[in-house]
Amino acid sequence: MDGYFVKILRVNLGINQEDFGKEVGVSRQTISAIESDRLAISKRLEQRILYRFNLTDEEIRAIKSMKRIFNGIDK
């Protein structure tokens, strides 16, 4: 999981950085830093995100596919 994954998830959930951070127990500034790749996401936070939003393997794969598509790998 990386910053792009977090941003795509958050935007698709329709919530802002502040609310996303509250849901997973971190600040808005932390979410901003993760989304802009200034801060790596910890395994612990990654697990909290997966658990809190009950992401399935299919949803995780879909978000990762979106990144590949938008970066021009899957054309």
C-alpha positions as CSV (number, residue, x, y, z in Angstrom):
1,M,0.0,0.0,0.0
2,D,1.3,3.4,-0.9
3,G,0.1,7.0,-0.9
4,Y,-1.7,6.7,-4.2
5,F,-3.6,3.7,-2.9
6,V,-4.7,5.7,0.2
7,K,-5.8,8.7,-1.9
8,I,-7.8,6.6,-4.3
9,L,-9.5,4.8,-1.5
10,R,-10.2,8.0,0.4
11,V,-11.6,9.8,-2.7
12,N,-13.8,6.8,-3.6
13,L,-15.1,6.8,-0.1
14,G,-16.0,10.4,-0.5
15,I,-14.3,11.6,2.7
16,N,-11.7,14.3,3.3
17,Q,-8.2,13.7,4.8
18,E,-9.3,14.8,8.2
19,D,-12.2,12.3,8.4
20,F,-10.1,9.5,6.9
21,G,-7.4,10.1,9.5
22,K,-9.9,10.0,12.3
23,E,-11.3,6.7,11.0
24,V,-7.8,5.1,11.2
25,G,-6.4,7.0,14.2
26,V,-4.0,9.5,12.6
27,S,-4.0,13.2,11.9
28,R,-4.9,14.9,8.6
29,Q,-1.3,15.9,8.3
30,T,-0.2,12.3,8.4
31,I,-2.7,11.4,5.7
32,S,-1.5,14.3,3.6
33,A,2.1,13.3,4.0
34,I,1.3,9.7,3.0
35,E,-0.7,10.7,0.0
36,S,2.1,12.9,-1.3
37,D,4.7,10.2,-0.6
38,R,6.5,12.3,2.0
39,L,5.8,9.6,4.6
40,A,5.8,5.8,4.1
41,I,2.8,4.1,5.4
42,S,3.5,1.7,8.3
43,K,2.4,-1.9,8.3
44,R,0.3,-1.2,11.4
45,L,-1.5,1.7,9.7
46,E,-2.0,-0.3,6.6
47,Q,-3.6,-3.1,8.6
48,R,-5.9,-0.5,10.4
49,I,-7.0,0.8,7.0
50,L,-7.7,-2.6,5.6
51,Y,-9.6,-3.6,8.7
52,R,-11.6,-0.3,9.2
53,F,-12.8,-0.2,5.6
54,N,-13.2,-4.0,5.3
55,L,-11.4,-4.1,2.0
56,T,-11.6,-7.4,0.1
57,D,-8.8,-8.8,-2.0
58,E,-10.8,-7.9,-5.1
59,E,-11.1,-4.2,-4.0
60,I,-7.3,-4.1,-3.3
61,R,-6.5,-5.5,-6.7
62,A,-8.9,-3.0,-8.4
63,I,-7.2,0.0,-6.7
64,K,-3.8,-1.3,-7.7
65,S,-5.0,-1.8,-11.3
66,M,-6.2,1.8,-11.3
67,K,-2.7,3.0,-10.5
68,R,-1.2,0.9,-13.4
69,I,-3.8,2.2,-15.8
70,F,-3.3,5.9,-14.8
71,N,0.4,5.5,-15.0
72,G,0.2,4.1,-18.6
73,I,1.3,0.5,-17.9
74,D,-2.0,-1.2,-18.9
75,K,-3.0,0.4,-22.2
